[in-house]
Amino acid sequence: MERQMDKHLTVLGALYIAFSALSIVVAIIVWTFVVGGGLISGDEEAIAITTGIGTAIIFLLALLAAPGIVGGIGLLKRLSWARILVLILGCLNLFNIPFGTALGIYTIWVLMQDETAQLFRSQKQPPAQA
């Protein structure tokens, strides 16, 4: 069973990286349309406003996506802190209907298994440096 949970952890890490990368792609698309709308108008004030709003949107969406990428990489490397981070993200994803809800349920199911906790405990911890 432990081997099966190892596969689930790999899939879960890849899903978090993929969903977060998709969020960044969406942020870039939104930025392009918002800033592009201002550029099309030709009005300097509109360009300034849409550039500011577009930049704020892309910054916010990238900021929200970053923990998913970091947590996904941490899961792939089986780092113990990644389990806690992704579990928190999974709970928050429950409100992101429909795909986030499915990812959140899968996250909670995978990370709350005793076999999964055992996998993280069995990883060798790096020696403390003085």
C-alpha positions as CSV (number, residue, x, y, z in Angstrom):
1,M,0.0,0.0,0.0
2,E,2.9,2.3,0.7
3,R,4.1,2.0,-2.9
4,Q,0.6,3.0,-4.1
5,M,0.6,6.1,-1.9
6,D,4.0,7.0,-3.3
7,K,2.4,7.1,-6.7
8,H,-0.5,9.2,-5.4
9,L,2.0,11.7,-3.9
10,T,3.8,12.0,-7.3
11,V,0.5,12.6,-9.1
12,L,-0.6,15.1,-6.4
13,G,2.7,17.0,-6.7
14,A,2.4,17.1,-10.5
15,L,-1.2,18.3,-10.3
16,Y,-0.4,21.2,-8.0
17,I,2.5,22.3,-10.3
18,A,0.2,22.0,-13.3
19,F,-2.8,23.8,-11.8
20,S,-0.5,26.6,-10.5
21,A,1.2,26.9,-13.9
22,L,-2.2,27.1,-15.5
23,S,-3.1,29.9,-13.1
24,I,0.0,31.8,-14.2
25,V,-0.9,31.3,-17.9
26,V,-4.4,32.6,-17.2
27,A,-2.9,35.6,-15.4
28,I,-0.8,36.4,-18.5
29,I,-3.8,36.1,-20.8
30,V,-5.9,38.4,-18.5
31,W,-3.0,40.9,-18.4
32,T,-2.8,40.9,-22.2
33,F,-6.5,41.6,-22.6
34,V,-6.7,44.2,-19.9
35,V,-3.6,46.1,-21.0
36,G,-4.4,45.5,-24.7
37,G,-7.8,47.2,-24.1
38,G,-6.1,50.3,-22.9
39,L,-3.6,50.3,-25.7
40,I,-6.4,49.9,-28.3
41,S,-8.2,53.0,-26.9
42,G,-5.1,55.1,-27.6
43,D,-6.0,57.3,-24.6
44,E,-2.9,57.8,-22.3
45,E,-5.0,57.8,-19.2
46,A,-6.8,54.6,-20.1
47,I,-3.4,53.0,-20.9
48,A,-2.0,54.0,-17.5
49,I,-5.1,52.7,-15.7
50,T,-5.4,49.4,-17.5
51,T,-1.6,48.8,-17.2
52,G,-1.9,49.3,-13.5
53,I,-4.9,47.1,-13.1
54,G,-3.4,44.4,-15.4
55,T,-0.2,44.4,-13.5
56,A,-2.0,44.1,-10.1
57,I,-4.1,41.2,-11.4
58,I,-1.1,39.3,-12.8
59,F,0.9,40.0,-9.5
60,L,-2.0,38.7,-7.4
61,L,-2.7,35.6,-9.5
62,A,1.1,34.8,-9.6
63,L,1.3,35.3,-5.8
64,L,-1.6,32.9,-5.3
65,A,-0.1,30.3,-7.6
66,A,3.4,30.3,-6.1
67,P,2.6,28.2,-3.0
68,G,1.1,25.5,-5.3
69,I,4.2,25.3,-7.4
70,V,6.5,25.3,-4.3
71,G,4.3,22.7,-2.5
72,G,4.1,20.5,-5.6
73,I,7.9,20.5,-5.9
74,G,8.2,19.8,-2.2
75,L,5.8,16.8,-2.6
76,L,7.8,15.4,-5.5
77,K,10.9,15.6,-3.3
78,R,9.0,14.2,-0.3
79,L,9.8,17.2,2.0
80,S,7.9,17.0,5.2
81,W,6.9,20.7,5.2
82,A,5.3,20.3,1.8
83,R,2.7,17.9,3.2
84,I,1.4,20.6,5.6
85,L,1.5,23.3,2.9
86,V,-0.4,21.3,0.3
87,L,-2.9,20.1,2.9
88,I,-3.7,23.7,3.7
89,L,-3.9,24.5,0.0
90,G,-6.2,21.5,-0.5
91,C,-8.6,22.8,2.2
92,L,-8.6,26.2,0.5
93,N,-9.1,24.6,-2.9
94,L,-12.4,23.0,-1.7
95,F,-14.0,26.4,-2.4
96,N,-12.8,26.6,-6.0
97,I,-15.6,24.8,-7.7
98,P,-15.5,22.4,-9.6
99,F,-11.8,21.5,-10.3
100,G,-10.4,22.9,-7.1
101,T,-13.0,21.0,-5.1
102,A,-12.0,17.7,-6.7
103,L,-8.3,18.6,-6.2
104,G,-9.0,19.5,-2.6
105,I,-10.8,16.3,-1.9
106,Y,-8.0,14.2,-3.5
107,T,-5.4,16.2,-1.6
108,I,-7.0,15.6,1.8
109,W,-7.6,11.9,1.0
110,V,-3.9,11.3,-0.1
111,L,-2.2,13.4,2.6
112,M,-4.3,12.1,5.5
113,Q,-3.5,8.4,4.9
114,D,-1.3,6.8,7.5
115,E,0.8,5.3,4.7
116,T,1.5,8.8,3.4
117,A,2.5,10.1,6.8
118,Q,4.8,7.0,7.0
119,L,6.5,7.9,3.7
120,F,7.3,11.4,5.0
121,R,8.6,10.0,8.3
122,S,10.8,7.5,6.5
123,Q,12.7,10.1,4.5
124,K,16.1,10.8,5.8
125,Q,16.4,14.2,7.4
126,P,19.4,16.3,6.5
127,P,21.9,16.7,9.3
128,A,21.6,19.9,11.3
129,Q,24.4,22.3,10.6
130,A,26.2,24.1,13.4
